[in-house]
Amino acid sequence: MVSGPSSAGGGRRGTRARRLPTAVKIVIAGGFGVGKTTMVGTVSETRPLRTEEMLTDKSVGVDDISGVERKDTTTVAMDFGRITMKEDYVLYLFGTPGQERFWFMWDEVSLGALGAVVLADTRRLSDCFPSVDYFERRNTPFVVAVNCFEGAKRYDLAEIEMALNLGPKVPVMLCDARDLESCKQVLINLVLHAMKIRGVSEDPQPQNA
């Protein structure tokens, strides 16, 4: 009989099985042209999946593009990206379509999500009302991230909280959907907020942040 480490348990002495990262689903929501596709593309460590189509004359009178007249594409299903937080969490990001005619997609996109980022544009603040109402009704933890567009009037965050009639526990922050570090901070705040609500104590951070 050959003596040596027991093979019971299927591992060698001194080694530890590497735990697979936990998959976490995050929804990026908000009105048309608010920057959802941009945020997913900015933060994703893989090439994002996009379902954008060109805006045509058929959308005239259907899609309200006031304030975002230079936008020439629209998401018709969802955006998808991924970012790793430490080695323990992988966030899968799902961007919802913004136009009312595609709202029927929201239930499928949001199913099983830990939480949501509601992007807001102070030029069209009312456009994020449906997203806020949607996640409040579903008791889904969410944060509001005000995308700072060039030329947009800057408001105090307390004014935005009041305008959106948010509860005192809903975080509101400024962000730039084009900036990687800004987007990361929004996601970190969301995950911590959602975990606090769900009674989980963790401190996830993106790899190489």
ZADO-1210 file (C-alpha; in nm, 4 decimals, padded with zeros to 6 digits):
<atoms>
<atom x="00.0000" y="00.0000" z="00.0000" code="MET" pos="1"/>
<atom x="00.1443" y="00.3348" z="-00.0992" code="VAL" pos="2"/>
<atom x="00.1262" y="00.5942" z="00.1750" code="SER" pos="3"/>
<atom x="00.0517" y="00.9564" z="00.0959" code="GLY" pos="4"/>
<atom x="-00.2194" y="01.2182" z="00.1020" code="PRO" pos="5"/>
<atom x="-00.5708" y="01.0864" z="00.1053" code="SER" pos="6"/>
<atom x="-00.7582" y="01.1331" z="-00.2167" code="SER" pos="7"/>
<atom x="-01.0848" y="01.1647" z="-00.0254" code="ALA" pos="8"/>
<atom x="-01.2582" y="01.4854" z="-00.1230" code="GLY" pos="9"/>
<atom x="-01.0921" y="01.4908" z="-00.4637" code="GLY" pos="10"/>
<atom x="-00.8190" y="01.7434" z="-00.3770" code="GLY" pos="11"/>
<atom x="-00.4494" y="01.7473" z="-00.2915" code="ARG" pos="12"/>
<atom x="-00.3171" y="01.8537" z="00.0489" code="ARG" pos="13"/>
<atom x="-00.2585" y="02.2266" z="00.0740" code="GLY" pos="14"/>
<atom x="-00.4807" y="02.3190" z="-00.2176" code="THR" pos="15"/>
<atom x="-00.8162" y="02.4865" z="-00.1994" code="ARG" pos="16"/>
<atom x="-01.0868" y="02.4724" z="-00.4594" code="ALA" pos="17"/>
<atom x="-01.1352" y="02.8099" z="-00.6221" code="ARG" pos="18"/>
<atom x="-01.4855" y="02.9374" z="-00.5693" code="ARG" pos="19"/>
<atom x="-01.6672" y="03.0385" z="-00.8822" code="LEU" pos="20"/>
<atom x="-01.7731" y="03.4044" z="-00.8856" code="PRO" pos="21"/>
<atom x="-02.1319" y="03.4866" z="-00.8029" code="THR" pos="22"/>
<atom x="-02.3300" y="03.6106" z="-01.1015" code="ALA" pos="23"/>
<atom x="-02.5255" y="03.9292" z="-01.0287" code="VAL" pos="24"/>
<atom x="-02.7786" y="04.0791" z="-01.2665" code="LYS" pos="25"/>
<atom x="-02.8046" y="04.4594" z="-01.2827" code="ILE" pos="26"/>
<atom x="-03.0551" y="04.6591" z="-01.4891" code="VAL" pos="27"/>
<atom x="-02.9681" y="04.9971" z="-01.6419" code="ILE" pos="28"/>
<atom x="-03.2932" y="05.1870" z="-01.7023" code="ALA" pos="29"/>
<atom x="-03.4160" y="05.5366" z="-01.7838" code="GLY" pos="30"/>
<atom x="-03.5726" y="05.7411" z="-02.0588" code="GLY" pos="31"/>
<atom x="-03.4933" y="05.7569" z="-02.4282" code="PHE" pos="32"/>
<atom x="-03.1479" y="05.8995" z="-02.5028" code="GLY" pos="33"/>
<atom x="-03.0390" y="05.9216" z="-02.1388" code="VAL" pos="34"/>
<atom x="-02.7154" y="05.7253" z="-02.1864" code="GLY" pos="35"/>
<atom x="-02.7985" y="05.3629" z="-02.1025" code="LYS" pos="36"/>
<atom x="-02.6205" y="05.2187" z="-02.4061" code="THR" pos="37"/>
<atom x="-02.3244" y="05.4471" z="-02.3429" code="THR" pos="38"/>
<atom x="-02.2935" y="05.3373" z="-01.9785" code="MET" pos="39"/>
<atom x="-02.3059" y="04.9669" z="-02.0606" code="VAL" pos="40"/>
<atom x="-02.0470" y="05.0126" z="-02.3352" code="GLY" pos="41"/>
<atom x="-01.8204" y="05.2230" z="-02.1125" code="THR" pos="42"/>
<atom x="-01.8052" y="04.9810" z="-01.8224" code="VAL" pos="43"/>
<atom x="-01.8214" y="04.6419" z="-01.9949" code="SER" pos="44"/>
<atom x="-01.4961" y="04.4438" z="-01.9927" code="GLU" pos="45"/>
<atom x="-01.6192" y="04.2503" z="-02.2967" code="THR" pos="46"/>
<atom x="-01.7542" y="04.3792" z="-02.6235" code="ARG" pos="47"/>
<atom x="-02.1127" y="04.4783" z="-02.5357" code="PRO" pos="48"/>
<atom x="-02.4111" y="04.3292" z="-02.7116" code="LEU" pos="49"/>
<atom x="-02.6324" y="04.5991" z="-02.8577" code="ARG" pos="50"/>
<atom x="-02.9688" y="04.5886" z="-03.0309" code="THR" pos="51"/>
<atom x="-02.9673" y="04.9365" z="-03.1816" code="GLU" pos="52"/>
<atom x="-03.1558" y="05.0328" z="-03.4945" code="GLU" pos="53"/>
<atom x="-03.1532" y="05.3557" z="-03.6921" code="MET" pos="54"/>
<atom x="-03.4296" y="05.6058" z="-03.6245" code="LEU" pos="55"/>
<atom x="-03.6379" y="05.6614" z="-03.9357" code="THR" pos="56"/>
<atom x="-03.9231" y="05.8861" z="-04.0455" code="ASP" pos="57"/>
<atom x="-04.1626" y="05.6226" z="-03.9116" code="LYS" pos="58"/>
<atom x="-04.0705" y="05.7220" z="-03.5560" code="SER" pos="59"/>
<atom x="-04.1850" y="06.0817" z="-03.6106" code="VAL" pos="60"/>
<atom x="-04.4759" y="06.1498" z="-03.3787" code="GLY" pos="61"/>
<atom x="-04.4069" y="05.8242" z="-03.1927" code="VAL" pos="62"/>
<atom x="-04.0715" y="05.8843" z="-03.0213" code="ASP" pos="63"/>
<atom x="-04.0167" y="06.2114" z="-02.8382" code="ASP" pos="64"/>
<atom x="-03.6636" y="06.3219" z="-02.9291" code="ILE" pos="65"/>
<atom x="-03.6879" y="06.6778" z="-02.7944" code="SER" pos="66"/>
<atom x="-03.3613" y="06.7520" z="-02.6200" code="GLY" pos="67"/>
<atom x="-03.1802" y="06.4663" z="-02.7954" code="VAL" pos="68"/>
<atom x="-03.2363" y="06.5656" z="-03.1578" code="GLU" pos="69"/>
<atom x="-02.8888" y="06.4492" z="-03.2627" code="ARG" pos="70"/>
<atom x="-02.9607" y="06.0904" z="-03.1552" code="LYS" pos="71"/>
<atom x="-03.0011" y="05.8728" z="-03.4650" code="ASP" pos="72"/>
<atom x="-03.0245" y="05.5208" z="-03.3166" code="THR" pos="73"/>
<atom x="-03.2436" y="05.3503" z="-03.0596" code="THR" pos="74"/>
<atom x="-03.2288" y="05.0307" z="-02.8525" code="THR" pos="75"/>
<atom x="-03.5121" y="04.7975" z="-02.9509" code="VAL" pos="76"/>
<atom x="-03.4516" y="04.5055" z="-02.7134" code="ALA" pos="77"/>
<atom x="-03.1648" y="04.5482" z="-02.4662" code="MET" pos="78"/>
<atom x="-02.7971" y="04.6211" z="-02.4184" code="ASP" pos="79"/>
<atom x="-02.5751" y="04.3647" z="-02.2476" code="PHE" pos="80"/>
<atom x="-02.2305" y="04.3895" z="-02.0867" code="GLY" pos="81"/>
<atom x="-02.0220" y="04.2437" z="-01.8036" code="ARG" pos="82"/>
<atom x="-01.7838" y="04.3666" z="-01.5343" code="ILE" pos="83"/>
<atom x="-01.5974" y="04.1670" z="-01.2661" code="THR" pos="84"/>
<atom x="-01.6039" y="04.2895" z="-00.9067" code="MET" pos="85"/>
<atom x="-01.3015" y="04.1555" z="-00.7170" code="LYS" pos="86"/>
<atom x="-01.2931" y="03.7802" z="-00.7852" code="GLU" pos="87"/>
<atom x="-01.6219" y="03.7099" z="-00.6116" code="ASP" pos="88"/>
<atom x="-01.8806" y="03.8822" z="-00.8270" code="TYR" pos="89"/>
<atom x="-01.9494" y="03.9187" z="-01.1972" code="VAL" pos="90"/>
<atom x="-02.2064" y="04.1859" z="-01.2781" code="LEU" pos="91"/>
<atom x="-02.4140" y="04.1236" z="-01.5869" code="TYR" pos="92"/>
<atom x="-02.5556" y="04.4529" z="-01.7089" code="LEU" pos="93"/>
<atom x="-02.8851" y="04.4698" z="-01.8976" code="PHE" pos="94"/>
<atom x="-02.9879" y="04.8033" z="-02.0487" code="GLY" pos="95"/>
<atom x="-03.3601" y="04.8478" z="-02.1098" code="THR" pos="96"/>
<atom x="-03.5124" y="05.0187" z="-02.4141" code="PRO" pos="97"/>
<atom x="-03.6295" y="05.3697" z="-02.3316" code="GLY" pos="98"/>
<atom x="-03.9284" y="05.4315" z="-02.5579" code="GLN" pos="99"/>
<atom x="-04.2766" y="05.3568" z="-02.4317" code="GLU" pos="100"/>
<atom x="-04.3499" y="05.1272" z="-02.7268" code="ARG" pos="101"/>
<atom x="-04.0781" y="04.8884" z="-02.6020" code="PHE" pos="102"/>
<atom x="-04.1724" y="04.8895" z="-02.2328" code="TRP" pos="103"/>
<atom x="-04.3208" y="04.5408" z="-02.2682" code="PHE" pos="104"/>
<atom x="-03.9578" y="04.4187" z="-02.2636" code="MET" pos="105"/>
<atom x="-03.8928" y="04.5459" z="-01.9117" code="TRP" pos="106"/>
<atom x="-04.0380" y="04.2470" z="-01.7247" code="ASP" pos="107"/>
<atom x="-03.8151" y="04.0026" z="-01.9121" code="GLU" pos="108"/>
<atom x="-03.5031" y="04.2183" z="-01.8833" code="VAL" pos="109"/>
<atom x="-03.5559" y="04.2856" z="-01.5095" code="SER" pos="110"/>
<atom x="-03.6404" y="03.9300" z="-01.4028" code="LEU" pos="111"/>
<atom x="-03.4005" y="03.8149" z="-01.1288" code="GLY" pos="112"/>
<atom x="-03.2090" y="04.1428" z="-01.1012" code="ALA" pos="113"/>
<atom x="-03.0348" y="04.2328" z="-00.7747" code="LEU" pos="114"/>
<atom x="-03.1018" y="04.5990" z="-00.8414" code="GLY" pos="115"/>
<atom x="-03.1218" y="04.8758" z="-01.0992" code="ALA" pos="116"/>
<atom x="-02.9568" y="05.2007" z="-01.2002" code="VAL" pos="117"/>
<atom x="-03.2100" y="05.4626" z="-01.3145" code="VAL" pos="118"/>
<atom x="-03.0293" y="05.7128" z="-01.5347" code="LEU" pos="119"/>
<atom x="-03.1714" y="06.0653" z="-01.5388" code="ALA" pos="120"/>
<atom x="-03.1207" y="06.3713" z="-01.7570" code="ASP" pos="121"/>
<atom x="-03.2077" y="06.7057" z="-01.5929" code="THR" pos="122"/>
<atom x="-03.3216" y="06.8384" z="-01.9329" code="ARG" pos="123"/>
<atom x="-03.5902" y="06.5683" z="-01.9440" code="ARG" pos="124"/>
<atom x="-03.6212" y="06.4635" z="-01.5813" code="LEU" pos="125"/>
<atom x="-03.9782" y="06.3404" z="-01.6184" code="SER" pos="126"/>
<atom x="-03.8566" y="06.0729" z="-01.8621" code="ASP" pos="127"/>
<atom x="-03.7192" y="05.8689" z="-01.5713" code="CYS" pos="128"/>
<atom x="-04.0503" y="05.8745" z="-01.3772" code="PHE" pos="129"/>
<atom x="-04.1745" y="05.5470" z="-01.5354" code="PRO" pos="130"/>
<atom x="-03.8507" y="05.3679" z="-01.4387" code="SER" pos="131"/>
<atom x="-03.8667" y="05.4951" z="-01.0802" code="VAL" pos="132"/>
<atom x="-04.2326" y="05.3896" z="-01.0526" code="ASP" pos="133"/>
<atom x="-04.1577" y="05.0504" z="-01.2081" code="TYR" pos="134"/>
<atom x="-03.8838" y="04.9524" z="-00.9630" code="PHE" pos="135"/>
<atom x="-04.0719" y="05.0942" z="-00.6653" code="GLU" pos="136"/>
<atom x="-04.3745" y="04.8782" z="-00.7511" code="ARG" pos="137"/>
<atom x="-04.1537" y="04.5701" z="-00.7844" code="ARG" pos="138"/>
<atom x="-03.9641" y="04.6463" z="-00.4597" code="ASN" pos="139"/>
<atom x="-03.6400" y="04.6294" z="-00.6585" code="THR" pos="140"/>
<atom x="-03.3509" y="04.8219" z="-00.4976" code="PRO" pos="141"/>
<atom x="-03.2358" y="05.1047" z="-00.7225" code="PHE" pos="142"/>
<atom x="-03.0238" y="05.4181" z="-00.7321" code="VAL" pos="143"/>
<atom x="-03.0731" y="05.7286" z="-00.9436" code="VAL" pos="144"/>
<atom x="-02.7673" y="05.8417" z="-01.1398" code="ALA" pos="145"/>
<atom x="-02.7930" y="06.1870" z="-01.3002" code="VAL" pos="146"/>
<atom x="-02.5977" y="06.1779" z="-01.6259" code="ASN" pos="147"/>
<atom x="-02.4163" y="06.5120" z="-01.6568" code="CYS" pos="148"/>
<atom x="-02.4656" y="06.6135" z="-02.0191" code="PHE" pos="149"/>
<atom x="-02.2705" y="06.9107" z="-02.1520" code="GLU" pos="150"/>
<atom x="-02.4806" y="07.2252" z="-02.1445" code="GLY" pos="151"/>
<atom x="-02.7445" y="07.0779" z="-01.9107" code="ALA" pos="152"/>
<atom x="-02.8428" y="07.2864" z="-01.6097" code="LYS" pos="153"/>
<atom x="-02.6937" y="07.1584" z="-01.2864" code="ARG" pos="154"/>
<atom x="-02.9327" y="07.1050" z="-00.9979" code="TYR" pos="155"/>
<atom x="-02.8679" y="07.0277" z="-00.6349" code="ASP" pos="156"/>
<atom x="-02.9226" y="06.6575" z="-00.5638" code="LEU" pos="157"/>
<atom x="-03.1784" y="06.7477" z="-00.2969" code="ALA" pos="158"/>
<atom x="-03.3839" y="06.9261" z="-00.5648" code="GLU" pos="159"/>
<atom x="-03.3733" y="06.6161" z="-00.7837" code="ILE" pos="160"/>
<atom x="-03.4778" y="06.3929" z="-00.4930" code="GLU" pos="161"/>
<atom x="-03.7739" y="06.6229" z="-00.4311" code="MET" pos="162"/>
<atom x="-03.8703" y="06.6388" z="-00.7986" code="ALA" pos="163"/>
<atom x="-03.8661" y="06.2581" z="-00.8249" code="LEU" pos="164"/>
<atom x="-04.0471" y="06.2198" z="-00.4902" code="ASN" pos="165"/>
<atom x="-03.7944" y="05.9596" z="-00.3815" code="LEU" pos="166"/>
<atom x="-03.7867" y="05.7913" z="-00.0444" code="GLY" pos="167"/>
<atom x="-03.5049" y="05.8914" z="00.1939" code="PRO" pos="168"/>
<atom x="-03.3233" y="05.5612" z="00.1392" code="LYS" pos="169"/>
<atom x="-03.2871" y="05.5880" z="-00.2398" code="VAL" pos="170"/>
<atom x="-02.9321" y="05.7077" z="-00.3240" code="PRO" pos="171"/>
<atom x="-02.8999" y="05.9859" z="-00.5822" code="VAL" pos="172"/>
<atom x="-02.5646" y="06.0716" z="-00.7398" code="MET" pos="173"/>
<atom x="-02.4068" y="06.2482" z="-01.0342" code="LEU" pos="174"/>
<atom x="-02.2308" y="06.0497" z="-01.3059" code="CYS" pos="175"/>
<atom x="-02.0797" y="06.0671" z="-01.6510" code="ASP" pos="176"/>
<atom x="-02.1866" y="05.7675" z="-01.8596" code="ALA" pos="177"/>
<atom x="-01.8756" y="05.8159" z="-02.0769" code="ARG" pos="178"/>
<atom x="-01.6331" y="05.7864" z="-01.7845" code="ASP" pos="179"/>
<atom x="-01.5290" y="05.4412" z="-01.6634" code="LEU" pos="180"/>
<atom x="-01.4513" y="05.5375" z="-01.3032" code="GLU" pos="181"/>
<atom x="-01.7763" y="05.7306" z="-01.2714" code="SER" pos="182"/>
<atom x="-01.9776" y="05.4332" z="-01.3979" code="CYS" pos="183"/>
<atom x="-01.7925" y="05.1942" z="-01.1664" code="LYS" pos="184"/>
<atom x="-01.8765" y="05.4094" z="-00.8651" code="GLN" pos="185"/>
<atom x="-02.2448" y="05.4087" z="-00.9572" code="VAL" pos="186"/>
<atom x="-02.2435" y="05.0279" z="-00.9805" code="LEU" pos="187"/>
<atom x="-02.0562" y="04.9927" z="-00.6502" code="ILE" pos="188"/>
<atom x="-02.3088" y="05.2199" z="-00.4787" code="ASN" pos="189"/>
<atom x="-02.5962" y="05.0197" z="-00.6243" code="LEU" pos="190"/>
<atom x="-02.4559" y="04.6812" z="-00.5185" code="VAL" pos="191"/>
<atom x="-02.3844" y="04.8049" z="-00.1649" code="LEU" pos="192"/>
<atom x="-02.7304" y="04.9609" z="-00.1434" code="HIS" pos="193"/>
<atom x="-02.9014" y="04.6445" z="-00.2676" code="ALA" pos="194"/>
<atom x="-02.6990" y="04.4212" z="-00.0336" code="MET" pos="195"/>
<atom x="-02.7814" y="04.6440" z="00.2627" code="LYS" pos="196"/>
<atom x="-03.1516" y="04.6202" z="00.1837" code="ILE" pos="197"/>
<atom x="-03.1254" y="04.2429" z="00.1471" code="ARG" pos="198"/>
<atom x="-02.9205" y="04.2067" z="00.4657" code="GLY" pos="199"/>
<atom x="-02.5943" y="04.1002" z="00.3009" code="VAL" pos="200"/>
<atom x="-02.2655" y="04.2436" z="00.4317" code="SER" pos="201"/>
<atom x="-02.0036" y="04.2620" z="00.1556" code="GLU" pos="202"/>
<atom x="-01.7744" y="04.5227" z="-00.0013" code="ASP" pos="203"/>
<atom x="-01.7342" y="04.4400" z="-00.3708" code="PRO" pos="204"/>
<atom x="-01.4919" y="04.6431" z="-00.5835" code="GLN" pos="205"/>
<atom x="-01.4104" y="04.6104" z="-00.9515" code="PRO" pos="206"/>
<atom x="-01.0900" y="04.4288" z="-01.0415" code="GLN" pos="207"/>
<atom x="-00.8006" y="04.6645" z="-01.1178" code="ASN" pos="208"/>
<atom x="-01.0144" y="04.9583" z="-01.0057" code="ALA" pos="209"/>
</atoms>
